[in-house]
Amino acid sequence: MTTELHAAPPSTDELFAILLARDLRPEDRTIMVGANMPMARAAAVLANLTTHPDARILIGLGVQSLGGGVPPPAVHPFVFDPRTLAAEALMFQGRIFDDVSRPDVFFVGGLQLDRRGNLNLFGIPDGNGGWKMRGPGSIALATMSTNCRGYYVVMPSHDPRTFVERVALISALGDRTERARLRLPGGGIRLVLSPLGVFALDEAGELQVRSLHAGVTPEQVRAATGFPLEVPDDVPTTPPPTAAELATLRERVDVDGTLRA
């Protein structure tokens, strides 16, 4: 069973978890995980077990720090699953907004992302005061994206409906020009992950390709993006997970296989 487990290629969510854990910076000490993001929860726990043993991980109302050998929490699909309430400590209700308003780093998904890095989690209006599609909303997102040192965007799909010229509504302001004009204190977007590749904002504040995942072509990502995207023909391939990273993720973090489901 162990041999079969190690031999299986990484799923997209496993790749996301490992890429996120790799990119965390030494100064990231308070890590906030968004709702319904099991890959981000796994990334935070993986980092806490390896590169960031003194990190403080905020998952729902729970606070984790695994550096002292505490068994890691399981990875569940939704952050408010009652099973996630097993933690080293719980935040006091009266302090929760102080605790979560200024994490060093956090992770968030989106319904839409535009070429300037703006994110929409509200939904898609129908033009008549209603919704074509209602999103989960953005509780605390504006505050965290404004103040934290940096945040990661994980897009579950990559097509012209999700990577758009301009988002319908802004839940998190990623546009560097606007952030500077408004004097927002936080560092803004660090990376954007999608099933096709890794992206970041360039010096002009436009979304650019950092790498494409194995087997993805420049033509494929251009066709899947709803705005002109510069993709060099010699764009790097995303470095795959190492055997050691996968083993730690599967044996110690995601033991129930949530990310492989």
N, C-alpha and C positions, 0 to 999 in steps of 0.2 A: 504493500500500500504506500509506504514511504517513497519507494522508487517511482511508482506511478505518479505520486503527488509532485515530486521534483521534476519529472520528465514533462509534465504538462506545460505547454507554452503559457506565458502570462496573458491574462485577460486584459481588456482595456482598463478596467477599474484597478487591477493590480499594477499595471503600468503607471496609471495616474498616481496611485499611492506612493510608489517608489520615486517617481520624478518629483513629487511635492516634498517628500522627506529629504531628498538629496539637496534641494534648493534652499532649504531653511538656512538662515545665517547664524553665526555664533552668538550674536546679540539677541536672537529671538528667544525670550524666556517665558512669555505668556502667550499661549497659542489657543485661539478660539476656533472651535469647529462649528460650522453652520448646520442647520437642520437638514435632514435627509441627504447627508453626504457621507456614506460609509467609507468611501475612499479617502476622504480628508481625515476622518477619525482614525483610520488605519495609518495614514501618513504621520499624524501627530504621535500616536503610540509607538510607531516604528522609530521615529526620531528620538523619542524619550528613552527607548531601550538601547539606542546606539550612540548617536552623535550629541544628543541634548539631554543628558541624564538629570540635569537640575531644572528642566523646563516645567512650567505649570500649565497643565492642559485643562481648558474649560470646555466641557461637553454637557450641554443642557444646563442643569443646575449643579453638576458634579465637578469636582476639582481633582485632578490626578497628578501624581508625580511618582514615577516608577524607578527612579534612580536607586532607591534603597532595596530593590529586589521584590517590591510588591508585585503580585501576579497581574499582568495586564488585563484590562477589561475586554470583553468580547466585542466584535464588530457587528452591529445590528443595522438593518436598512434605514431606520429612522431614529433621530437623536432623542425623541421623547418616548421611545419604547420604554416601558417600565423597567426592563432589564438594564437600561443604561444608568439607572439611579444607584448602582453599586459603585462607590467611589471612595477615595481616601477622605474626602470631606465634601460637604455641601455648602453652597453659598448662602449667606443670610439674605432673605427676601429684601430687607431694607437696604442692602448694599449691592444688589445684583446689577443695577444699572451703572454703578461706579466700576464694578468689576469687569463688565463686558464692554464698556464704552471705549476703552483704550488698550486693547490687547496689542502686543507687539506685532502679531500677524494673525490673519484669519483667512478662511477659505469660503468661497461662495459660488453657487451655480447661477444660471440665468436662462430666461426664455429667449432673450435677444441680446446681442452684443454688436456695437457698431464700430466703424473703422477708427473712431477716436477713443475707444475703450469705455464708452458709457454702457451701462448694464440696465436691463429691464427685467424686473421680477413681478411687476404689478399685473400685467396682462396686455392683451391687444384690444384696444377700443374698437367699437363697430361704427363710430361716427355719429351715432344717434343717442348717445348717453349711456349705452350699454357696453357689453363686452362680446367680442368674437371668441375670446378665450380669457378666462380669469386665472391669474397666476397665484402663487402662494403669498404674495405681498413681501414687504421688506422690513419687518420689525427689526429695529436697531441697526439696520444696514447702513443708513445714511450717517449715523453717528460713528460707527466703526470704520467705514471707508474714509470718512473725513479725518479721523484722528490716528489710526494705527500706522505703524512704520511701513507696512506694505501688506498687500493682500493678493491672493491667487484666485483666478476665475477658472472654474471647471465647467466646460460646456458639454453636456451629455450627447449632443448631436452637432453635426457640422453640415449645414445646407444653406441655401439662399434665404430661408425663412428665419434662421437663427443668427447667421452672420450677415448683418444688414447695413445698408448705407447710413441709416439713422434710426435709432430706437424709437418706438412709439411713445414711451415714457421713460424717465430716468429714475432708477432706484439708487444707483451708486454712480457718482460723477467720476469718470475716469479721464476725461479730457484734460490733458496737462495744461493747456493754455487757460482754460476756465478755472482749474484748480489754482493756478498761480494768480490769476486775476482776483479770485475770491480769498486768496491767502490761506488756503486750507493747510493745516499743519502736517498732515500725514504724508506718507511716501507714495501712495497710489498703487496702481497695479504693478506687480512684479512679473507675473507670467499668466498667460492664458493657455489652458490645455484643452484640446478637442480630440475626438477619435482619429483625426488626421495628422495632428502635429502639435508643436509647441510654438507659441507666439508671444511677442512682447511689443511695447510701443517704442518706436524709434525716436531720434532726437527731435523730429518735427511733431511727435505725438501721434503718428499714424501706426496702425497695426502692421507689424512685419513678421515674417516667418523666421523663427530660430532654427527649427528642424522639422522634418517630416518623419512620421513613424515608418517603420520598415514596410516596404511594399507600396507606399503611397507615392504617387507621381505629382510633379508640379501641375500638370494639366488637370488632374483630379481635384486638387485643392482650389485651383482657380475656378473651376466649374461649380464647386460647392460653396463658393463665397459670393454674397450678394453685392459686392462692390469690387472695383479693380484692386487686385492684390499683387504686389510685386513678389514673384517667387523665382529666385535665381535657379538656373538649371543645375547648378552645382551645390544646391542647398544640402546641408549635412543631414544625415540620418540620425534620428533620436537614439542615443546610446541605450541598448536594451538592459533590462535588469540583469544583474549578476546572479550567479547561482547562490551566493551567500545572501544577497538581498531577498531573493525569492524564498529561500529556506527560512529566514527569520520571519518574513511576512506570513508564510503559511503555517509554520510550526508554533510561533509564539504570539502572533497578533491576530490573524484571521483564521483561527483554528476551525471554525465552523464552515468556512468556505463561502461566506457571504459575497465576497468580491469575485468569486469564480462562478456564481450562480447565473 
